[in-house]
Amino acid sequence: MPFLSLGLDDRIFKAVQEAGYTEPTPIQAAAIPEILAGHDLIGIAQTGTGKTAAFTLPMLDLLARGAVGRAAGGAGAGQARTRTLVLAPTRELVAQIHENVAAYARHLPLRVATVFGGVSERPQMQALRTGVDLVIATPGRLMDLMGQRCADFSALEFLVLDEADRMLDMGFLPSIRKIVKALPQKRQTLLFSATLSKEIESLTHEFQRHPKTVQIGRRSNPAETVTQIAYEVPKHLKPALLVHLLQDPQMNMVLVFSRTKHGADKITRKLDQVGITSATLHSNRSQNQRLRALKAFKDGEVRVLVATDIAARGIDVDGISHVVNYDFPMHSEDYVHRIGRTGRAQAIGDAISFISSEDYGPLKSLEKFIGRGITRKKAEGFDYNAASTEPREHGQPRPSHQRAKPPVPRDPPARGGQRRGGGWRGGRR
Ligand code: AMP
């Protein structure tokens, strides 16, 4: 199905073409006509399926389709009244959605505000007060600003709850309830979630009217282009194994997941010691530090990005070659989300998990969850008897006197060589 047949506004269609998309992804093909027809929608799709454009394109179409809010809303000339609102769980996801909006709305004269914590409130308050067509926000900061009467949502027509499951996990439900209460009842509401749990279902009853449901792939179905491997490794050898694996120049853009912020910092220090460039992304870092880290990774200035789960939500970086679960995730959903960072938009990627004795239970649950086994492998050329260069934690075995081979210094490998690029080749999963 070509994009043209969706009947989007010409200026949006032009921007989509300029983005290089040749055809809609399955979620886009299924969701966009329903949204354009004015239905509320439940979208069950994991990241990497093109779900952001699935709600952004019809939302922009609504904004492009004339100044319903501006003309009829009675606000002064030139003063935009906010007609659309997107709520997302993290600052990174807000920034990501904003990037998408900026790309697809490049030929439209729209005013957009992003609202999230960790930075000064003032410019956000000012933007809301001056009037914007579209607000993209995290619930916490938006609640604060609404409490200060900065936002006028009386003309709101369109609400998106993105990654609703994660917003619930993060305890945003009370804020979301308060925000939605302040919106007009007559509006179109879209809800996107990776799973359709009981909690999500009750949320849809609360906020939506006769929603249509569009489901692409199963939550428990990681992208098929991702090769999944588990390396069994004692905890104290994880740093050495990571350094060993990174000797492979194919691992040219690597996202490493740590369970804790402290652990993430430790991994970066270790990589730094052996001359591997890396940056960290976790919630103890300021917004500017996080954006800088992400940019350095995207631009290829650093080869490895070490992140915690929450900070990694919304990361949309093309060409990630490998995801490494340095710490195996406790929840299977997190695993699927993590490895969704590679193999995005049908690029080829690998997901590597380090498995210590404490991870056998979660690994078993995961295999049940995704409906298949994960290949266990020994890392080629890695000396499993080697001593760790890290101090041992309580209860870990004594190191032997051997040491892991230091990495061979090499030129920085070429980036993005694995990416297939181009159009959307994925079928319905
Ligand atoms: P998302 O699931 O929204 O995070 O999108 C995943 C990736 O797919 C992003 O890098 C998008 O730029 C890309 N993408 C979205 N729609 C299309 C499309 N129709 N064709 C090719 N790539 C797309």
Boltz pocket constraint, residues with backbone or C-beta under 6 A from the ligand:
constraints:
  - pocket:
      binder: B
      contacts: [[A, 20], [A, 21], [A, 22], [A, 23], [A, 24], [A, 25], [A, 28], [A, 46], [A, 47], [A, 48], [A, 49], [A, 50], [A, 51], [A, 52], [A, 53], [A, 316], [A, 318], [A, 344], [A, 345], [A, 422], [A, 423], [A, 424]]
      max_distance: 6.0
